[in-house]
Amino acid sequence: MKHAIIYNGPSLLDGQPIVVIATYSNRNTKTGHVVQTYILRSDINPLEASKTGQDYSICGDCIMRGEPTTDPKRKIAKKRKCYVNLGQGVLIVFKSYQRGVYQEGSARDMGRGRFVRVGTYGDPGAVPSEVWDELLAEADTWTAYSHQSGWRPDIAMQSADTHDQAKAHWAEGRRTFRVIVDLGDLDKSNEALCPASKEAGRRVQCTACKLCKGSSAAKSIAIVEH
């Protein structure tokens, strides 16, 4: 299977309609061969959802979303810092969905024997847990991050926006993924630099690294802002 709709229903964050589309790709040089999962508002163009703040349905209160705006010159939210470029893969997937390119399919079949990115765009906490349980049931491995505090530590790392937030999660036994300004911000006692990052010499692809999933004995992960 190259792609499938694995969820189409209400967001667990605000009840608005969302869709989860899984696509298989071998084009990403950082992650390697991977199943991408796009969590989208099913009724609104992702650029418009960002600009109006209706992306809350799929991102929650993540500060990287930026600020809603009515500025006619802007296509997305003000001060948006999320690394995901809405005008590229996300918009392409949404437009393909609108054209009927994707059909409903088995999440288990999509994930079987593959590396899965849980929430390539969007927060997995917006989606019923059983969707991810099915997708990951026979997957080789995965990466997952969530801004929803305490969400499925068996699956996801916590996205921490500050060092203090990270320390609070560590105290509860949860691993974190944190974006840092420079290498001087790295907490070397508790964090390791992402091995796939430029600063770490791109030593390994995500498919081989397998560190960014849930709670374990491994250190938390940080990456320099880009």
Disulfide bonds with the S-S distance in Angstrom:
none
